[in-house]
Amino acid sequence: MIELYYWTTPNGHKITMFLEEVGLPYTIIPVNIGAGDQFKPDFLKIAPNNRIPAIIDREPVEGREPISIFESGAILLYLAEKTGQLIPSNLRERLEVIQWLFWQMAGLGPMAGQNHHFNQYAPEKIPYAINRYVNETGRLYAVLNKELADREFIGGHYSIADIAAYPWIVPHKNQGQNLDDFPNIKRWFEIIKVRPATVRAYEKAEAFKNQALDIEQSRTLLFNQSASTVQP
């Protein structure tokens, strides 16, 4: 059984998408980041960076004590290896998927996240920052659009690379991006959107819909942290 410490963010959706896709039993433990649950000592034991998602695998393959994992990319890679699904066994194909997983973790996610921040949450609208991150998000979309020019999915076959990227494309309008400008992404996006596992994963989020953050909560709990806020 997988215990998933979850909230309804793009990174949270990655893990429900994977788990629904492979049919691995799991239970959701909500971590309401708007209420500050991410700072609770029990959560910090498994997620020292106070970010969701995190998991505890109560039945690791090796059969020893439970394993806890934080960082969505690491979780996807672990679960893919555990199940032998959504990651190629061929070395070259496997490396391609891993590269695109790291691309999302290091590029698309952080840049789109800064895009969201300066467009929606920053108390002061700073044109330079907004333009910087909208343009960089657009550049990354163009990179992905090019990758998808001659293939249905990232790396060729549906994998953890697609699952990592998709939730960060869902809010494309809030990122100042028009999918009509990226036809290969648009085709890919529509295919993934209707996959039964994707539908089920996003339905899971509906249970927490009424607990969404407001802007002031976000500023207080999510964007005003410093070294002094890290738990000893």
N, C-alpha and C positions, 0 to 999 in steps of 0.2 A: 504494500500500500504506500502511495506517495502522499505526503502531507504538503499541500501547496499553500504557501503564505502569499496572499494575492490581493491586489486591488485592480481597479478597472483602468489601467494605463496601457499604452502600447506594449510595454515590457511584460505586463501581467498577461495580456492577451496571447503573447507568444506561447506561453506554457500551456494554457488551456487549449489552444489550437493543437499543439503537439499531442497532448494527452488524449484529446478527443479523437485525433487522427489514428492513433495506434491502439486505442481501447485499453490503455493501462489504468487500472483502478486508482482513484485518487479522491481525496477529500479537500475541500477548500477551507482554509482558515483565513478569514478576512482580516486585513491589516488596514484599518481606516486611516490613511495618511492625512486626512483632513482633521482627524481627532488626535493626531500625534501618536498613534499606535506604534509607528516605526521606531519610536524612541524607548519603548518598553524594554526592560532588561532581558526578558526571556527571548524577545525577537532579536535583540542585538547579539545574543549568543550564537545565532545561526546566520545573521546578516550584519556584520560589524560596520558596514557602510550605511546603515539605516535606510536601505532602499529595498523595495520589492521588485521582483519576486524572490522567494527563496523556497527551497524544498527540504524535506527530510524524507529519505528513502528508508522505510522501516524494513524492507526486505532486499538489501543489496545482493548482487549476484554472488559475491564472495561468501555470503552467509554469516558475516560477522555482525558487529554492532551497527546501528543505523548510521547513515551518512547524511550530513547536512551540506548544502551547496547554496551559495548566493551568486549573483550575476546571471542575467538571463541567457547570455551566450554560453556560459559554462554549463548551465542547467540543460540547455538544448543539446549540447554536445554529449553530456553525460547520459541523458535519457536515450539519445540516438544510439549510443554505444551499448547501453544496457539492453535495449530492445532489438538492436540490429536492424532498425527501420529508419527511413528518411535520411540515410547517409550512405553513400556508395561504399562498396567493399574494395573496388578497384582503386589503386593508389592515386593515380592521376585525377580521376573523377572525384575522389574523396578530398584531395587537396584543393580542387577547384571550389567545392562546396564550403570547405573550411575558410578559404580566402574570402569568399563572399559573406560568410557569417561574420568574420572579423571586420570586413568593410562596413557592414551595418552597425556593428558595435562601436567602431571607432569613428565612423563618418556620418552615415544617415541619421542614426539616433541622436547623437550629440548635437549635430548641426540643426536638425529639425526641432530638437528640444529648445535650443537657444532662439530659434525662429519663433516658437510658441511663446517663449518668455517675453521677448521684446515686443512682440505684436499684441499680446493679450494681457500680460501680467505686470509688466514694468509700469510703475506709477508715472514715469516720464517717458513720453514717446521720443526716442532718439533716432532720427532718420538714418544716420550712419549705421547704427547697429541693426536696424530693421532691414535696410538695403543689403548689408553685409550677409545676414543670415538667410534672407529670402533668396538672394542670388546664389549663395553656396548650396542651399537646398535644391535650387533649380539645376545647378551644375551636377549634383549627385543624381538627381532624377535623369538627367541626360546620359550619365554613365550607365545607369541601370537600363535605360531605354535602348542604348546601343547593345548591351549584353543580350537583351531579349530579341534582337532583330531577327535571329535565325533559329530561335529555340522557344519552346513553349514555357519553360521554367528556367530559373537561374541554375546554371550548371547542367541543364539538359533535362533532368528529371526532378519531380517535386521532392523537396528536401527541407532540412532545417534552415537552409539559406533563404528560401521563399517564406517560410514561417517567420523568420526573424525580420524580414523586410516589410511584409504585408501590413502589419498593424501601424507602421510608421507612414505608410502611404494613405491609410484610411482618412486621416485628417488633412488631406491635400489642400482643400479649400482654405482652411485656417493657416496653411503654410504659404499661401499666395501662389499656389500652383494649379494649373489647369491640365487635366489629364488628356484633353484633346491635343495638347502640344507634345504629348509623349504617347503616341498611338500603341507602341509595343507594351508599355506599362499598362495602358488602359485595357488592352486585351488580356494581359496576364492578371490584372487586378480583378476583372469581371469573372474570370475562370475560378480564381481562388475564393472570391466572395460567396459563390453559390455551392462550394464544397460542403457537404453535410457536416463535416467536423468543424468547419469555420462557422457555420450557422449556429451549431450547438455551443461553441465556445463563446460567441457574442451573446447568445441567449443567457448564458451564465451571468454575464455582467448586468443583466436587467434587474437582478435581485438587489443590486447595490445602487441602482440609478438614483434613488431619492436621497442618497447620502453623498452626492457629488459636492466637490469643493466650491466655495465661492472665492472670489478674487482676494478678499482680505484675509481669509484663512490661508490661502495659498502663500500669500506674501509673508505671513507670520511664521507658518510652520515649514514651508518648503524652500523659501528663498532668502532667509535671513540667518543662515547658519555660518559658523566660522569655526576655527580651531577650538574655541572655548566651549562649543556646544557638543563636542565629541565626548561620549561617556568614558570615564576612566576605566 
